[in-house]
C-alpha cells in the first residue's frame, strides 16, 4: 500500500513538473511584460520547488515504509535537488539576473550557468520519477507474464 501511494505521488510530481514546463512557463513568457514576468517567476519557482520537495519527501518516506530501497534512494536524491534549487540556486539566479540587468557582464554568464544547472536538475528529477514508475511497472509486467500467462 505504501509503495502504491508513493508511486501516485511520483505520478503527481511528473504531471506537475511537465505541466509547468509545457503550459505555465511558455504562457507567462508570451503574455507578461518583463517586469511582471520577473515578479511572477520569482514568486512561483521557489513555491514550485518546495511543493515538489514535499511530494518527493513523502514518497521517499512511504517507500521506506514499503521496504523499497530503489524508490526511497531515488526520492531522497531528488529531494536534495529540490532543496538546492529552492534555497541555493534560485536565490543566486535572482541575484545574478539583477546584476546582469544593471550592466554587470560577468553576472550574465553566472546567471546563464546557474539557470542551466537548475533546469538540468529539474529534468533529471523528471527522469528520476519516470525511472521509478518504469521500474515498478516492469516488475508487475514480469510478474504477470511469469505467474499468470505462463502458469
N, C-alpha and C positions, 0 to 999 in steps of 0.2 A: 504493500500500500504506500509506504514512504517513497519508494522509487517512482511509482506512478505519479505521485504528487510532484516530485522533483522534476520529472520529465515534462509535466504540464507547465511548471514554472519556466523551464528552458524553452518550451514552445512559445510561451507568452513573451519571453525575453527576445527570441528571434523575431517575432511579429512586431514588437515594439521598436526594435533596432532597425529592422528593414523598412517599416512604415516611416520612421523618422528620416531615413536616408532617401527613400523614394518619393515621399509625399511632402513632409514638412519642410525640409531644407530647400528643395527646389522651389517650392511655393513662396517661401519668405524671400528668397533671392530675387524672384520675379515681381513681387508685389510691394515690398517695403523699400523706402528710401534708405540711404546709407546710415543716417543717424538712428532711425527706428530699427533697422536691421541689426545694428551693433547692440542696441539695448535688448532686443529680443533674444539674440543668440547668447548674450552674456547672462540672461535670465534663465533660459531654457537648458543650455548644455549642462551646467552643474546639477540641475534637478534631474535631468535625464540620467546622468551618470550615477547619482545617488539612488534613484529609483531602481535602476538596473542592478546596482550593488545589493540592495535589499533582496531583490528576486534571486540573485545568484547565491547570496549567503544562505537564504532559506533553503534553496535547492541543495547546496552543499551539506547543510545540517541534516536534511532529510535523507540524502544519500548515505551519510554516515550512519544514521539510524537504520537504514535499509541494508547496511553492510555492503555498499557498493563503492569499492575503492576507486575505480576509474572515474565514476561520476563525481565523487567528492573531491578528488585531486584536481580535475578539470575545473570544477566550480570554484574551488578556493583559489586556484591560479587566476581565474577570470576576475575574481573579487579584487585581487591586487591590482589588476589593470584598471578597474573602475575607480578604486581608491586613488591610484596615481593620476588618472585623468581628472577626477573631481577636485583633488586637493593640492596637486603639484603642477601638473602640466597646464591645465586650463588657466589658473591664475598667471602663470608665466606667459602663456599665449596672449592673454589680455594685456599684460604689461608691455610685451614687445610689440604688440599691434599699436598700442598708444604711442610708444616711442617712434615707431616707423611712420605713423601718421604725422608726427611732429617734425619729420625730416631726418631722423637718425637712420642711415642706410644700413649700418651693421645690425640694427634691431630687426630690420626687414628679413634678413637672412635667418636670424634666430627664430623669428615668428614662423617662417615657412618650414623650417626644420622641425620645430615643436608641433606645428599643425600636422605635418606628415606623420610624426610619431603618434600623435593622438588618433588620427584616422587609421593608422596601421594597427594599433592596439584594438580599436573598435572592430575592425574587420577580422582580426584574429579571434576576438571574442565571439563573433558570429560563427566563425568556423568551429570554435570550441563547443558551442551549443549544438551545432549541426553534427559534430562528431559524436557527441553523447547520444543524440537521437538516433543516429545511424547505427551505432554500436548496439544499442538496446533493441532496435528493430531487427538487426541481423540475428541477434540471439533468439528472438521469437520466431523468425523465419526458419532458422536452423532447427529449432525445437519442433516446429510444426512439421517440417519435412521428415525429420528423424523419427518422431513419435506418432504422428497422425497418418501421414501418407505412406510411410514405409512399414508400418505396423511393427 
